[in-house]
Amino acid sequence: ARLSGLPSLASARDRAGAALLRAVDRDRDGEVSLEDLERCVASIGRPVAGGARAAAALWSRHSDECLAAAGAAGLLYGGPFAYSVLFVRAFTGVGWAAVRGVLSRLREAYRRAKELPPRETE
């Protein structure tokens, strides 16, 4: 039974899908092309990079306060937080180097693929 006045899950999903299509389909032709997707990723990348720089600057100026806030969150939210800390520590020590290398190779392969001439279709 649905609660009175609340939208159904299906209608919420449909609205979310339509909003995503509007955000990604830059030329408004109803289809998401590679160019649409590239423009969307580029437009998201700039604010994310800016946010990362701001976070790094905040950390460099206030690392003790950031560590205290993280510790307080661990005390308040308990169990899952400890596992998150362990995961992040293990990932930065071992996994990030591998992921960074893969992302670098992926970026280079994508750049080379974009330079190839278009293929003929039958």
MOPAC internal coordinates of N, CA, C and O (Angstrom, degrees):
PM7 1SCF
backbone

  N    0.0000 0     0.00 0     0.00 0    0    0    0
  C    1.4444 1     0.00 0     0.00 0    1    0    0
  C    1.5156 1   109.23 1     0.00 0    2    1    0
  O    1.2310 1   121.41 1   -40.98 1    3    2    1
  N    1.3110 1   114.90 1   139.02 1    3    2    1
  C    1.4502 1   121.10 1  -179.52 1    5    3    2
  C    1.5165 1   109.86 1   -92.15 1    6    5    3
  O    1.2310 1   120.56 1   -39.18 1    7    6    5
  N    1.3328 1   116.53 1   140.82 1    7    6    5
  C    1.4502 1   120.13 1   176.97 1    9    7    6
  C    1.5115 1   109.26 1   -73.87 1   10    9    7
  O    1.2310 1   121.04 1   -39.56 1   11   10    9
  N    1.3035 1   115.61 1   140.44 1   11   10    9
  C    1.4551 1   121.46 1  -177.94 1   13   11   10
  C    1.5235 1   110.89 1   -62.63 1   14   13   11
  O    1.2310 1   120.62 1   -47.31 1   15   14   13
  N    1.3122 1   116.43 1   132.69 1   15   14   13
  C    1.4523 1   121.96 1   176.11 1   17   15   14
  C    1.5170 1   115.24 1    87.41 1   18   17   15
  O    1.2310 1   119.58 1   170.14 1   19   18   17
  N    1.3252 1   118.41 1    -9.86 1   19   18   17
  C    1.4603 1   120.69 1   179.35 1   21   19   18
  C    1.5226 1   110.15 1   -97.11 1   22   21   19
  O    1.2310 1   119.83 1   -42.00 1   23   22   21
  N    1.3270 1   117.92 1   138.00 1   23   22   21
  C    1.4662 1   119.55 1   178.35 1   25   23   22
  C    1.5189 1   110.55 1   -68.12 1   26   25   23
  O    1.2310 1   121.19 1   -26.75 1   27   26   25
  N    1.3070 1   115.33 1   153.25 1   27   26   25
  C    1.4694 1   118.64 1   177.71 1   29   27   26
  C    1.5209 1   109.75 1   -73.60 1   30   29   27
  O    1.2310 1   120.77 1   -20.46 1   31   30   29
  N    1.3144 1   116.14 1   159.54 1   31   30   29
  C    1.4565 1   121.81 1   178.59 1   33   31   30
  C    1.5282 1   110.29 1   -61.62 1   34   33   31
  O    1.2310 1   120.40 1   141.04 1   35   34   33
  N    1.3325 1   116.84 1   -38.96 1   35   34   33
  C    1.4709 1   120.55 1  -179.81 1   37   35   34
  C    1.5211 1   110.88 1   -62.92 1   38   37   35
  O    1.2310 1   119.78 1   137.13 1   39   38   37
  N    1.3314 1   118.02 1   -42.87 1   39   38   37
  C    1.4616 1   119.11 1  -179.19 1   41   39   38
  C    1.5224 1   110.70 1   -69.35 1   42   41   39
  O    1.2310 1   119.88 1   144.58 1   43   42   41
  N    1.3293 1   117.83 1   -35.42 1   43   42   41
  C    1.4650 1   120.66 1   176.47 1   45   43   42
  C    1.5188 1   110.12 1   -65.04 1   46   45   43
  O    1.2310 1   120.28 1   138.73 1   47   46   45
  N    1.3378 1   117.08 1   -41.27 1   47   46   45
  C    1.4635 1   121.33 1   178.25 1   49   47   46
  C    1.5247 1   110.27 1   -64.12 1   50   49   47
  O    1.2310 1   120.00 1   137.96 1   51   50   49
  N    1.3305 1   117.61 1   -42.04 1   51   50   49
  C    1.4642 1   120.78 1   179.59 1   53   51   50
  C    1.5274 1   111.16 1   -63.79 1   54   53   51
  O    1.2310 1   120.53 1   138.49 1   55   54   53
  N    1.3354 1   116.60 1   -41.51 1   55   54   53
  C    1.4667 1   119.94 1   178.64 1   57   55   54
  C    1.5320 1   110.91 1   -65.17 1   58   57   55
  O    1.2310 1   120.70 1   139.78 1   59   58   57
  N    1.3327 1   116.27 1   -40.22 1   59   58   57
  C    1.4662 1   119.89 1   179.10 1   61   59   58
  C    1.5321 1   110.41 1   -65.02 1   62   61   59
  O    1.2310 1   120.24 1   138.89 1   63   62   61
  N    1.3251 1   117.15 1   -41.11 1   63   62   61
  C    1.4610 1   120.65 1   178.24 1   65   63   62
  C    1.5135 1   111.89 1   -64.20 1   66   65   63
  O    1.2310 1   120.59 1   138.49 1   67   66   65
  N    1.3380 1   116.48 1   -41.51 1   67   66   65
  C    1.4641 1   120.19 1   178.45 1   69   67   66
  C    1.5257 1   110.86 1   -65.04 1   70   69   67
  O    1.2310 1   120.28 1   140.28 1   71   70   69
  N    1.3283 1   117.07 1   -39.72 1   71   70   69
  C    1.4624 1   120.50 1   178.66 1   73   71   70
  C    1.5225 1   110.76 1   -65.19 1   74   73   71
  O    1.2310 1   120.41 1   140.40 1   75   74   73
  N    1.3337 1   116.82 1   -39.60 1   75   74   73
  C    1.4649 1   120.46 1   177.86 1   77   75   74
  C    1.5289 1   110.75 1   -64.39 1   78   77   75
  O    1.2310 1   120.38 1   136.81 1   79   78   77
  N    1.3250 1   116.87 1   -43.19 1   79   78   77
  C    1.4643 1   120.19 1   178.15 1   81   79   78
  C    1.5273 1   110.53 1   -61.66 1   82   81   79
  O    1.2310 1   120.01 1   136.76 1   83   82   81
  N    1.3374 1   117.59 1   -43.24 1   83   82   81
  C    1.4735 1   120.20 1   178.67 1   85   83   82
  C    1.5249 1   110.84 1   -61.78 1   86   85   83
  O    1.2310 1   120.12 1   142.73 1   87   86   85
  N    1.3336 1   117.37 1   -37.27 1   87   86   85
  C    1.4641 1   120.41 1  -178.15 1   89   87   86
  C    1.5230 1   112.22 1   -71.13 1   90   89   87
  O    1.2310 1   120.06 1   143.58 1   91   90   89
  N    1.3345 1   117.49 1   -36.42 1   91   90   89
  C    1.4640 1   121.10 1  -174.44 1   93   91   90
  C    1.5263 1   111.98 1   -90.90 1   94   93   91
  O    1.2310 1   119.68 1   143.42 1   95   94   93
  N    1.3245 1   118.21 1   -36.58 1   95   94   93
  C    1.4720 1   122.41 1  -176.36 1   97   95   94
  C    1.5221 1   109.21 1   -78.21 1   98   97   95
  O    1.2310 1   120.77 1   -96.52 1   99   98   97
  N    1.3300 1   116.13 1    83.48 1   99   98   97
  C    1.4581 1   121.62 1  -173.08 1  101   99   98
  C    1.5245 1   113.61 1   -68.00 1  102  101   99
  O    1.2310 1   119.60 1   147.40 1  103  102  101
  N    1.3322 1   118.37 1   -32.60 1  103  102  101
  C    1.4678 1   119.52 1  -178.31 1  105  103  102
  C    1.5224 1   112.48 1   -92.65 1  106  105  103
  O    1.2310 1   120.44 1  -176.33 1  107  106  105
  N    1.3245 1   116.76 1     3.67 1  107  106  105
  C    1.4749 1   123.96 1   173.65 1  109  107  106
  C    1.5244 1   113.80 1    56.90 1  110  109  107
  O    1.2310 1   120.51 1  -142.89 1  111  110  109
  N    1.3566 1   116.63 1    37.11 1  111  110  109
  C    1.4636 1   119.26 1   178.37 1  113  111  110
  C    1.5285 1   112.27 1   -96.51 1  114  113  111
  O    1.2310 1   120.04 1  -176.72 1  115  114  113
  N    1.3358 1   117.54 1     3.28 1  115  114  113
  C    1.4580 1   121.16 1   178.76 1  117  115  114
  C    1.5088 1   114.35 1    86.28 1  118  117  115
  O    1.2310 1   120.15 1   179.61 1  119  118  117
  N    1.3287 1   117.32 1    -0.39 1  119  118  117
  C    1.4594 1   122.14 1   178.37 1  121  119  118
  C    1.5185 1   109.10 1  -130.95 1  122  121  119
  O    1.2310 1   120.77 1   -31.52 1  123  122  121
  N    1.3248 1   116.13 1   148.48 1  123  122  121
  C    1.4614 1   120.87 1   178.65 1  125  123  122
  C    1.5210 1   107.80 1   -98.12 1  126  125  123
  O    1.2310 1   121.24 1   -70.79 1  127  126  125
  N    1.3268 1   115.24 1   109.21 1  127  126  125
  C    1.4640 1   120.46 1   178.69 1  129  127  126
  C    1.5230 1   109.22 1   -91.34 1  130  129  127
  O    1.2310 1   120.81 1    -9.60 1  131  130  129
  N    1.3226 1   116.05 1   170.40 1  131  130  129
  C    1.4573 1   120.82 1   176.78 1  133  131  130
  C    1.5289 1   110.19 1   -60.18 1  134  133  131
  O    1.2310 1   120.32 1   140.79 1  135  134  133
  N    1.3172 1   117.00 1   -39.21 1  135  134  133
  C    1.4611 1   120.64 1   179.08 1  137  135  134
  C    1.5264 1   110.71 1   -64.61 1  138  137  135
  O    1.2310 1   120.32 1   138.88 1  139  138  137
  N    1.3447 1   117.00 1   -41.12 1  139  138  137
  C    1.4702 1   120.35 1   176.29 1  141  139  138
  C    1.5167 1   110.46 1   -58.20 1  142  141  139
  O    1.2310 1   121.24 1   133.34 1  143  142  141
  N    1.3331 1   115.23 1   -46.66 1  143  142  141
  C    1.4538 1   120.55 1  -177.73 1  145  143  142
  C    1.5254 1   110.85 1   -65.20 1  146  145  143
  O    1.2310 1   119.83 1   138.34 1  147  146  145
  N    1.3193 1   117.92 1   -41.66 1  147  146  145
  C    1.4658 1   120.91 1   179.07 1  149  147  146
  C    1.5185 1   111.00 1   -62.96 1  150  149  147
  O    1.2310 1   120.15 1   136.64 1  151  150  149
  N    1.3389 1   117.32 1   -43.36 1  151  150  149
  C    1.4688 1   120.22 1   178.98 1  153  151  150
  C    1.5291 1   110.66 1   -63.55 1  154  153  151
  O    1.2310 1   120.61 1   139.93 1  155  154  153
  N    1.3142 1   116.43 1   -40.07 1  155  154  153
  C    1.4672 1   120.52 1   179.65 1  157  155  154
  C    1.5248 1   110.63 1   -63.90 1  158  157  155
  O    1.2310 1   120.22 1   132.84 1  159  158  157
  N    1.3347 1   117.19 1   -47.16 1  159  158  157
  C    1.4619 1   120.69 1  -179.84 1  161  159  158
  C    1.5341 1   110.02 1   -63.41 1  162  161  159
  O    1.2310 1   120.08 1   138.32 1  163  162  161
  N    1.3343 1   117.45 1   -41.68 1  163  162  161
  C    1.4633 1   120.10 1   179.22 1  165  163  162
  C    1.5238 1   110.98 1   -63.03 1  166  165  163
  O    1.2310 1   120.23 1   139.73 1  167  166  165
  N    1.3342 1   117.16 1   -40.27 1  167  166  165
  C    1.4641 1   119.39 1  -178.86 1  169  167  166
  C    1.5214 1   111.62 1   -70.26 1  170  169  167
  O    1.2310 1   120.20 1   151.17 1  171  170  169
  N    1.3295 1   117.23 1   -28.83 1  171  170  169
  C    1.4671 1   120.54 1   177.19 1  173  171  170
  C    1.5209 1   109.92 1   -78.43 1  174  173  171
  O    1.2310 1   120.45 1   145.74 1  175  174  173
  N    1.3287 1   116.74 1   -34.26 1  175  174  173
  C    1.4602 1   120.96 1  -175.92 1  177  175  174
  C    1.5132 1   113.85 1   -62.35 1  178  177  175
  O    1.2310 1   120.07 1   141.29 1  179  178  177
  N    1.3239 1   117.48 1   -38.71 1  179  178  177
  C    1.4639 1   120.01 1  -178.23 1  181  179  178
  C    1.5288 1   111.76 1   -62.71 1  182  181  179
  O    1.2310 1   119.14 1   128.78 1  183  182  181
  N    1.3330 1   119.24 1   -51.22 1  183  182  181
  C    1.4739 1   117.81 1   179.07 1  185  183  182
  C    1.5306 1   113.03 1   -64.77 1  186  185  183
  O    1.2310 1   120.34 1   144.54 1  187  186  185
  N    1.3335 1   116.96 1   -35.46 1  187  186  185
  C    1.4674 1   119.59 1   179.34 1  189  187  186
  C    1.5263 1   109.82 1   -64.93 1  190  189  187
  O    1.2310 1   120.45 1   136.09 1  191  190  189
  N    1.3307 1   116.75 1   -43.91 1  191  190  189
  C    1.4680 1   120.04 1   178.58 1  193  191  190
  C    1.5234 1   110.26 1   -62.98 1  194  193  191
  O    1.2310 1   120.38 1   139.73 1  195  194  193
  N    1.3236 1   116.87 1   -40.27 1  195  194  193
  C    1.4682 1   120.42 1   177.43 1  197  195  194
  C    1.5183 1   111.27 1   -63.49 1  198  197  195
  O    1.2310 1   120.62 1   138.91 1  199  198  197
  N    1.3225 1   116.42 1   -41.09 1  199  198  197
  C    1.4631 1   120.50 1   178.13 1  201  199  198
  C    1.5195 1   111.51 1   -65.02 1  202  201  199
  O    1.2310 1   120.63 1   140.79 1  203  202  201
  N    1.3203 1   116.40 1   -39.21 1  203  202  201
  C    1.4740 1   120.13 1   178.63 1  205  203  202
  C    1.5219 1   110.50 1   -64.93 1  206  205  203
  O    1.2310 1   120.49 1   138.88 1  207  206  205
  N    1.3384 1   116.66 1   -41.12 1  207  206  205
  C    1.4726 1   119.58 1   177.59 1  209  207  206
  C    1.5217 1   110.85 1   -64.27 1  210  209  207
  O    1.2310 1   120.74 1   138.85 1  211  210  209
  N    1.3352 1   116.19 1   -41.15 1  211  210  209
  C    1.4673 1   119.73 1   179.03 1  213  211  210
  C    1.5274 1   110.95 1   -64.60 1  214  213  211
  O    1.2310 1   120.50 1   139.48 1  215  214  213
  N    1.3461 1   116.65 1   -40.52 1  215  214  213
  C    1.4647 1   120.27 1   178.82 1  217  215  214
  C    1.5281 1   110.37 1   -65.04 1  218  217  215
  O    1.2310 1   119.97 1   139.50 1  219  218  217
  N    1.3219 1   117.66 1   -40.50 1  219  218  217
  C    1.4666 1   120.79 1   178.96 1  221  219  218
  C    1.5284 1   110.51 1   -65.02 1  222  221  219
  O    1.2310 1   120.52 1   140.28 1  223  222  221
  N    1.3274 1   116.61 1   -39.72 1  223  222  221
  C    1.4648 1   119.87 1   178.10 1  225  223  222
  C    1.5266 1   110.54 1   -65.73 1  226  225  223
  O    1.2310 1   120.62 1   138.15 1  227  226  225
  N    1.3327 1   116.43 1   -41.85 1  227  226  225
  C    1.4592 1   120.80 1   177.75 1  229  227  226
  C    1.5222 1   110.01 1   -61.17 1  230  229  227
  O    1.2310 1   120.74 1   134.48 1  231  230  229
  N    1.3271 1   116.18 1   -45.52 1  231  230  229
  C    1.4705 1   120.63 1  -179.84 1  233  231  230
  C    1.5269 1   110.36 1   -60.92 1  234  233  231
  O    1.2310 1   120.14 1   135.91 1  235  234  233
  N    1.3345 1   117.34 1   -44.09 1  235  234  233
  C    1.4677 1   119.44 1  -176.37 1  237  235  234
  C    1.5243 1   111.27 1   -65.74 1  238  237  235
  O    1.2310 1   120.05 1   148.03 1  239  238  237
  N    1.3335 1   117.52 1   -31.97 1  239  238  237
  C    1.4672 1   120.50 1   179.60 1  241  239  238
  C    1.5230 1   112.96 1   -84.73 1  242  241  239
  O    1.2310 1   120.24 1   149.85 1  243  242  241
  N    1.3469 1   117.14 1   -30.15 1  243  242  241
  C    1.4632 1   120.45 1  -170.96 1  245  243  242
  C    1.5328 1   111.82 1  -134.61 1  246  245  243
  O    1.2310 1   119.76 1  -134.17 1  247  246  245
  N    1.3265 1   118.06 1    45.83 1  247  246  245
  C    1.4652 1   119.46 1  -175.55 1  249  247  246
  C    1.5244 1   112.05 1   -63.75 1  250  249  247
  O    1.2310 1   119.74 1   142.21 1  251  250  249
  N    1.3353 1   118.10 1   -37.79 1  251  250  249
  C    1.4680 1   119.64 1   179.43 1  253  251  250
  C    1.5313 1   111.10 1   -62.99 1  254  253  251
  O    1.2310 1   120.68 1   136.94 1  255  254  253
  N    1.3285 1   116.30 1   -43.06 1  255  254  253
  C    1.4602 1   120.17 1   179.56 1  257  255  254
  C    1.5309 1   111.56 1   -66.01 1  258  257  255
  O    1.2310 1   121.03 1   141.89 1  259  258  257
  N    1.3362 1   115.63 1   -38.11 1  259  258  257
  C    1.4763 1   119.48 1   177.98 1  261  259  258
  C    1.5256 1   110.67 1   -64.55 1  262  261  259
  O    1.2310 1   120.48 1   137.76 1  263  262  261
  N    1.3253 1   116.69 1   -42.24 1  263  262  261
  C    1.4627 1   120.04 1   178.18 1  265  263  262
  C    1.5266 1   111.26 1   -65.12 1  266  265  263
  O    1.2310 1   120.41 1   141.30 1  267  266  265
  N    1.3365 1   116.82 1   -38.70 1  267  266  265
  C    1.4685 1   119.97 1   178.16 1  269  267  266
  C    1.5244 1   110.53 1   -64.94 1  270  269  267
  O    1.2310 1   120.08 1   138.55 1  271  270  269
  N    1.3456 1   117.45 1   -41.45 1  271  270  269
  C    1.4678 1   120.70 1   178.42 1  273  271  270
  C    1.5249 1   110.56 1   -64.36 1  274  273  271
  O    1.2310 1   120.37 1   139.33 1  275  274  273
  N    1.3192 1   116.90 1   -40.67 1  275  274  273
  C    1.4698 1   119.65 1   178.19 1  277  275  274
  C    1.5195 1   110.73 1   -65.18 1  278  277  275
  O    1.2310 1   120.24 1   139.94 1  279  278  277
  N    1.3196 1   117.15 1   -40.06 1  279  278  277
  C    1.4616 1   120.55 1   177.04 1  281  279  278
  C    1.5179 1   111.99 1   -64.13 1  282  281  279
  O    1.2310 1   120.45 1   138.71 1  283  282  281
  N    1.3340 1   116.75 1   -41.29 1  283  282  281
  C    1.4704 1   120.37 1   177.99 1  285  283  282
  C    1.5206 1   110.22 1   -63.34 1  286  285  283
  O    1.2310 1   120.14 1   139.54 1  287  286  285
  N    1.3271 1   117.33 1   -40.46 1  287  286  285
  C    1.4690 1   120.29 1   177.62 1  289  287  286
  C    1.5272 1   109.85 1   -62.37 1  290  289  287
  O    1.2310 1   120.23 1   141.27 1  291  290  289
  N    1.3247 1   117.17 1   -38.73 1  291  290  289
  C    1.4583 1   120.46 1   177.62 1  293  291  290
  C    1.5140 1   112.13 1   -63.67 1  294  293  291
  O    1.2310 1   120.72 1   139.85 1  295  294  293
  N    1.3244 1   116.23 1   -40.15 1  295  294  293
  C    1.4609 1   119.80 1   178.28 1  297  295  294
  C    1.5240 1   111.54 1   -67.86 1  298  297  295
  O    1.2310 1   120.59 1   140.58 1  299  298  297
  N    1.3285 1   116.48 1   -39.42 1  299  298  297
  C    1.4654 1   120.41 1  -176.86 1  301  299  298
  C    1.5199 1   112.81 1   -75.12 1  302  301  299
  O    1.2310 1   120.39 1   142.86 1  303  302  301
  N    1.3361 1   116.86 1   -37.14 1  303  302  301
  C    1.4585 1   119.40 1  -172.81 1  305  303  302
  C    1.5178 1   113.72 1  -104.82 1  306  305  303
  O    1.2310 1   119.85 1   177.34 1  307  306  305
  N    1.3159 1   117.89 1    -2.66 1  307  306  305
  C    1.4506 1   122.87 1   167.37 1  309  307  306
  C    1.5086 1   118.29 1    62.90 1  310  309  307
  O    1.2310 1   121.79 1    45.10 1  311  310  309
  N    1.3279 1   114.17 1  -134.90 1  311  310  309
  C    1.4543 1   125.68 1  -168.28 1  313  311  310
  C    1.5099 1   117.98 1   -40.19 1  314  313  311
  O    1.2310 1   119.06 1   117.79 1  315  314  313
  N    1.3316 1   119.41 1   -62.21 1  315  314  313
  C    1.4643 1   119.37 1  -174.57 1  317  315  314
  C    1.5274 1   113.16 1   -60.33 1  318  317  315
  O    1.2310 1   120.45 1   152.43 1  319  318  317
  N    1.3301 1   116.75 1   -27.57 1  319  318  317
  C    1.4551 1   119.61 1  -177.13 1  321  319  318
  C    1.5279 1   111.26 1   -63.92 1  322  321  319
  O    1.2310 1   120.45 1   138.04 1  323  322  321
  N    1.3205 1   116.74 1   -41.96 1  323  322  321
  C    1.4666 1   119.76 1  -179.39 1  325  323  322
  C    1.5275 1   110.79 1   -60.32 1  326  325  323
  O    1.2310 1   120.38 1   138.68 1  327  326  325
  N    1.3210 1   116.87 1   -41.32 1  327  326  325
  C    1.4566 1   119.86 1   178.79 1  329  327  326
  C    1.5268 1   111.03 1   -67.83 1  330  329  327
  O    1.2310 1   120.58 1   145.56 1  331  330  329
  N    1.3252 1   116.49 1   -34.44 1  331  330  329
  C    1.4651 1   120.15 1   177.42 1  333  331  330
  C    1.5223 1   110.23 1   -64.05 1  334  333  331
  O    1.2310 1   120.46 1   136.86 1  335  334  333
  N    1.3329 1   116.73 1   -43.14 1  335  334  333
  C    1.4611 1   120.48 1   178.97 1  337  335  334
  C    1.5254 1   110.09 1   -62.31 1  338  337  335
  O    1.2310 1   120.40 1   135.70 1  339  338  337
  N    1.3294 1   116.83 1   -44.30 1  339  338  337
  C    1.4617 1   120.04 1   178.92 1  341  339  338
  C    1.5253 1   111.14 1   -61.57 1  342  341  339
  O    1.2310 1   120.55 1   137.82 1  343  342  341
  N    1.3424 1   116.56 1   -42.18 1  343  342  341
  C    1.4615 1   120.19 1   179.35 1  345  343  342
  C    1.5263 1   110.73 1   -62.45 1  346  345  343
  O    1.2310 1   120.66 1   131.90 1  347  346  345
  N    1.3282 1   116.34 1   -48.10 1  347  346  345
  C    1.4701 1   119.88 1  -177.70 1  349  347  346
  C    1.5254 1   110.26 1   -61.56 1  350  349  347
  O    1.2310 1   120.08 1   136.62 1  351  350  349
  N    1.3145 1   117.45 1   -43.38 1  351  350  349
  C    1.4641 1   120.18 1   179.37 1  353  351  350
  C    1.5297 1   111.29 1   -62.62 1  354  353  351
  O    1.2310 1   120.69 1   134.81 1  355  354  353
  N    1.3246 1   116.28 1   -45.19 1  355  354  353
  C    1.4603 1   119.80 1   179.36 1  357  355  354
  C    1.5222 1   110.79 1   -65.45 1  358  357  355
  O    1.2310 1   120.21 1   138.64 1  359  358  357
  N    1.3239 1   117.21 1   -41.36 1  359  358  357
  C    1.4619 1   120.95 1  -178.80 1  361  359  358
  C    1.5218 1   110.72 1   -65.15 1  362  361  359
  O    1.2310 1   119.88 1   135.40 1  363  362  361
  N    1.3279 1   117.84 1   -44.60 1  363  362  361
  C    1.4649 1   118.66 1  -179.62 1  365  363  362
  C    1.5169 1   111.13 1   -66.47 1  366  365  363
  O    1.2310 1   120.09 1   148.72 1  367  366  365
  N    1.3201 1   117.42 1   -31.28 1  367  366  365
  C    1.4607 1   120.15 1  -179.74 1  369  367  366
  C    1.5086 1   113.68 1   -77.37 1  370  369  367
  O    1.2310 1   120.17 1   147.53 1  371  370  369
  N    1.3236 1   117.28 1   -32.47 1  371  370  369
  C    1.4592 1   120.49 1  -172.65 1  373  371  370
  C    1.5276 1   112.01 1  -123.67 1  374  373  371
  O    1.2310 1   120.32 1   128.02 1  375  374  373
  N    1.3104 1   117.00 1   -51.98 1  375  374  373
  C    1.4587 1   121.48 1  -169.81 1  377  375  374
  C    1.5098 1   115.94 1   -75.56 1  378  377  375
  O    1.2310 1   119.68 1   144.45 1  379  378  377
  N    1.3447 1   118.21 1   -35.55 1  379  378  377
  C    1.4624 1   119.21 1  -172.73 1  381  379  378
  C    1.5194 1   111.87 1   -62.84 1  382  381  379
  O    1.2310 1   119.55 1   140.96 1  383  382  381
  N    1.3206 1   118.47 1   -39.04 1  383  382  381
  C    1.4687 1   120.31 1   179.75 1  385  383  382
  C    1.5224 1   110.46 1   -60.42 1  386  385  383
  O    1.2310 1   120.28 1   138.49 1  387  386  385
  N    1.3265 1   117.07 1   -41.51 1  387  386  385
  C    1.4683 1   120.14 1   179.11 1  389  387  386
  C    1.5237 1   110.83 1   -67.99 1  390  389  387
  O    1.2310 1   120.15 1   135.71 1  391  390  389
  N    1.3186 1   117.32 1   -44.29 1  391  390  389
  C    1.4632 1   120.92 1  -179.43 1  393  391  390
  C    1.5244 1   110.49 1   -64.64 1  394  393  391
  O    1.2310 1   120.22 1   137.82 1  395  394  393
  N    1.3255 1   117.19 1   -42.18 1  395  394  393
  C    1.4645 1   120.74 1   179.32 1  397  395  394
  C    1.5254 1   110.52 1   -60.98 1  398  397  395
  O    1.2310 1   120.42 1   137.94 1  399  398  397
  N    1.3483 1   116.80 1   -42.06 1  399  398  397
  C    1.4607 1   120.16 1   178.09 1  401  399  398
  C    1.5134 1   112.16 1   -63.56 1  402  401  399
  O    1.2310 1   120.52 1   137.38 1  403  402  401
  N    1.3320 1   116.62 1   -42.62 1  403  402  401
  C    1.4659 1   120.83 1   179.10 1  405  403  402
  C    1.5233 1   110.10 1   -64.62 1  406  405  403
  O    1.2310 1   119.96 1   136.11 1  407  406  405
  N    1.3280 1   117.68 1   -43.89 1  407  406  405
  C    1.4644 1   120.27 1   179.29 1  409  407  406
  C    1.5246 1   111.54 1   -62.92 1  410  409  407
  O    1.2310 1   120.48 1   142.34 1  411  410  409
  N    1.3112 1   116.68 1   -37.66 1  411  410  409
  C    1.4623 1   120.80 1   177.89 1  413  411  410
  C    1.5260 1   110.52 1   -64.56 1  414  413  411
  O    1.2310 1   120.35 1   135.43 1  415  414  413
  N    1.3377 1   116.93 1   -44.57 1  415  414  413
  C    1.4671 1   120.00 1   178.31 1  417  415  414
  C    1.5284 1   110.90 1   -66.30 1  418  417  415
  O    1.2310 1   120.39 1   142.03 1  419  418  417
  N    1.3201 1   116.87 1   -37.97 1  419  418  417
  C    1.4657 1   120.66 1   178.13 1  421  419  418
  C    1.5221 1   110.81 1   -63.29 1  422  421  419
  O    1.2310 1   120.16 1   135.43 1  423  422  421
  N    1.3314 1   117.29 1   -44.57 1  423  422  421
  C    1.4662 1   121.24 1   178.33 1  425  423  422
  C    1.5309 1   110.65 1   -60.89 1  426  425  423
  O    1.2310 1   120.32 1   137.40 1  427  426  425
  N    1.3356 1   117.00 1   -42.60 1  427  426  425
  C    1.4658 1   121.03 1  -179.93 1  429  427  426
  C    1.5248 1   110.96 1   -66.53 1  430  429  427
  O    1.2310 1   119.89 1   138.16 1  431  430  429
  N    1.3404 1   117.81 1   -41.84 1  431  430  429
  C    1.4706 1   121.04 1   179.02 1  433  431  430
  C    1.5280 1   110.19 1   -64.37 1  434  433  431
  O    1.2310 1   120.43 1   140.99 1  435  434  433
  N    1.3140 1   116.78 1   -39.01 1  435  434  433
  C    1.4676 1   120.56 1   178.46 1  437  435  434
  C    1.5259 1   110.35 1   -65.15 1  438  437  435
  O    1.2310 1   120.25 1   136.84 1  439  438  437
  N    1.3389 1   117.13 1   -43.16 1  439  438  437
  C    1.4655 1   120.97 1   178.91 1  441  439  438
  C    1.5294 1   110.66 1   -60.96 1  442  441  439
  O    1.2310 1   120.54 1   136.14 1  443  442  441
  N    1.3477 1   116.58 1   -43.86 1  443  442  441
  C    1.4710 1   119.68 1   179.11 1  445  443  442
  C    1.5200 1   111.33 1   -65.56 1  446  445  443
  O    1.2310 1   120.21 1   140.07 1  447  446  445
  N    1.3366 1   117.21 1   -39.93 1  447  446  445
  C    1.4687 1   120.46 1   179.64 1  449  447  446
  C    1.5224 1   111.04 1   -63.81 1  450  449  447
  O    1.2310 1   120.01 1   143.59 1  451  450  449
  N    1.3223 1   117.58 1   -36.41 1  451  450  449
  C    1.4669 1   120.85 1   178.55 1  453  451  450
  C    1.5214 1   111.93 1   -66.50 1  454  453  451
  O    1.2310 1   120.37 1   154.41 1  455  454  453
  N    1.3212 1   116.90 1   -25.59 1  455  454  453
  C    1.4779 1   121.04 1  -179.53 1  457  455  454
  C    1.5129 1   112.66 1   -82.08 1  458  457  455
  O    1.2310 1   119.56 1   166.01 1  459  458  457
  N    1.3391 1   118.44 1   -13.99 1  459  458  457
  C    1.4553 1   121.00 1  -179.97 1  461  459  458
  C    1.5313 1   110.65 1   -69.55 1  462  461  459
  O    1.2310 1   120.44 1   -32.25 1  463  462  461
  N    1.3182 1   116.76 1   147.75 1  463  462  461
  C    1.4760 1   118.37 1   176.95 1  465  463  462
  C    1.5322 1   109.85 1   -69.39 1  466  465  463
  O    1.2310 1   120.18 1   -28.25 1  467  466  465
  N    1.3261 1   117.26 1   151.75 1  467  466  465
  C    1.4773 1   119.49 1   179.33 1  469  467  466
  C    1.5147 1   111.45 1   -62.50 1  470  469  467
  O    1.2310 1   120.93 1   -34.96 1  471  470  469
  N    1.3341 1   115.83 1   145.04 1  471  470  469
  C    1.4665 1   120.48 1   178.50 1  473  471  470
  C    1.5082 1   110.12 1   -85.70 1  474  473  471
  O    1.2310 1   121.57 1   -32.36 1  475  474  473
  N    1.3356 1   114.61 1   147.64 1  475  474  473
  C    1.4579 1   121.02 1   174.89 1  477  475  474
  C    1.5203 1   108.61 1   -73.78 1  478  477  475
  O    1.2310 1   119.78 1   -41.88 1  479  478  477
  N    1.3232 1   118.02 1   138.12 1  479  478  477
  C    1.4616 1   122.04 1   174.71 1  481  479  478
  C    1.5107 1   109.23 1  -108.40 1  482  481  479
  O    1.2310 1   121.53 1   -32.30 1  483  482  481
  N    1.3042 1   114.67 1   147.70 1  483  482  481
  C    1.4786 1   118.63 1  -178.43 1  485  483  482
  C    1.4920 1   111.82 1   -89.27 1  486  485  483
  O    1.2310 1   120.10 1   180.00 1  487  486  485

